[in-house]
Each structure stands twice: as C-alpha cells, then as structure tokens.
C-alpha cells in the first residue's frame, strides 16, 4: 500500500489493508477523524452512530476504502447486537460519548443515559467482540475529566456524572485488557483534553473558538486524537495493553 501521493510505501506495521475496523460514534468529531485515519491506513470501515453517517462515509470512500453505515441508538440493545452481528473486526474504536441527558430528562434519567452510552455500550460491545476476535485491537475513549475531575463544564451534577462515566471507561480498559490479552487482543484507552467537537460546542461553545484553554495549551483538532487512536488500532500498538494515553497538549499531567 502507498500513501495518497503514491510515492512512499506505508510501513507494514501501520498497514490495515484487508482489515475491517468498527468505529462507534463515527458521525462527527473524534469519531469521524478516527474513521478517516483508519481508512488512510487501509482499513475498510463499519461506522455506527445515532446521527447521519453520509458525510463520514463519503470521507472513507474518498480515501479509497469501503464503508458500511449502521445508524441507531447505543442505548438500544437490539442495535448493539446488530453491530456485533456485523463482525468480526480487526480493530474497534469506541468514540461515542455524551455529556448530559436528553432535554427534559429527570436527574435520574440523565444519569442513566450518560452511563448507558459512555459505559454500558462499550462494555457490551467490547465484551462481545472480544469473543469474536482472534487477535486485534480495541481502543476506548475516556477523558481527562475521568483523570482529574477538575473541569468546569455544565452544572456540577452534569460534570460529576460525566467525569464518573469516563473514569469508569478507564477502569473498563484495564479489566478488558486482562481478559483479552490471552487472545492476543490489545485493549487500550485515550484520555482527551479539550477538543473542538460538536460535543464541546453543545456544552461550552466559547471554548471551541478560543486559541487557549490554559496558558500554552490550545484545544485539539479531532485528527490529533484520531491518529493516536488509529495507531493503537494497528500493529504499531502490538505491545501496548491496558494503557490510558493522555492526549491533552499538557493541560493535565498526572
């Protein structure tokens, strides 16, 4: 396989040619960037999201790869089973995440919704896919909120719920990595800081437009998360397991 210019061969350790990769939460933001990065490494994509997937599917096809779009709600068990039934996959990136509950939801309903999308969905999907896979890579997206709990987004209850859900994702990475390593499946996570995404726009739109979230640290472009995730979904990450990689430009060191 070669790069888009056709002049430089892609190292085999980075190539995903002939492999299938699943990205949950692929419609926008980090998920869309991850799908495109995986396509540029040669993977054919299965894209899952509750939002329309036409734009990211076009991006993947423009990179010369195929894309199957599965639109549905990750709180729907039938949709989760539909995703699993489309496997097996070589790589799985769970990027889907929500910050708060649906409009009009009670505090209990909002808590349950955030935990279902951010924690239960990756648990159900990753557990089922590990049973299917014979080697491969899984990356779950957490957050620096789950590392430090120091953010100021939303109401105190909304932020606490979100931070707790992302801390649970980090724990899932460690638990699943122990279960999967014996099958030569490597499970890791990333903990992003502030990234210019639709989720950020919905919570703190002023941050998306700023050049600095703290002295010397700017918000990330989604591809600055997409590439590290894609690398850990490839043989480049063949000896990384159970790690949570902080990708925040230095906003949090812990």
C-alpha positions, 0 to 999 in steps of 0.5 A: 500500500502507498500513501495518497501521493503514491510515492512512499510505501506505508510501513507494514506495521501501520498497514490495515489493508484487508482489515475491517475496523468498527468505529462507534460514534463515527458521525462527527468529531473524534469519531469521524477523524478516527474513521478517516485515519483508519481508512488512510491506513487501509482499513475498510470501515463499519461506522455506527452512530445515532446521527447521519453517517453520509458525510463520514462515509463519503470521507472513507470512500474518498480515501479509497476504502469501503464503508458500511453505515449502521445508524441507531441508538447505543442505548438500544440493545437490539442495535448493539447486537446488530453491530456485533452481528456485523463482525468480526473486526480487526480493530474497534474504536469506541468514540461515542460519548455524551455529556448530559441527558436528553432535554427534559430528562429527570436527574435520574434519567440523565444519569442513566443515559450518560452511563448507558452510552459512555459505559454500558455500550462499550462494555457490551460491545467490547465484551462481545467482540472480544469473543469474536476476535482472534487477535486485534485491537480495541481502543476506548475513549475516556477523558481527562475529566475521568483523570482529574475531575477538575473541569468546569463544564455544565452544572456540577451534577452534569460534570460529576456524572460525566467525569464518573462515566469516563473514569469508569471507561478507564477502569473498563480498559484495564479489566478488558485488557486482562481478559483479552490479552490471552487472545492476543487482543490489545485493549487500550484507552485515550484520555482527551483534553479539550477538543473542538467537537460538536460535543464541546460546542453543545456544552461550552461553545466559547471554548471551541473558538478560543486559541487557549484553554490554559496558558500554552495549551490550545484545544485539539483538532479531532485528527490529533486524537484520531491518529493516536487512536488509529495507531493503537488500532494497528500493529504499531500498538502490538505491545501496548495493553491496558494503557490510558494515553493522555492526549491533552497538549499538557493541560493535565499531567498526572 
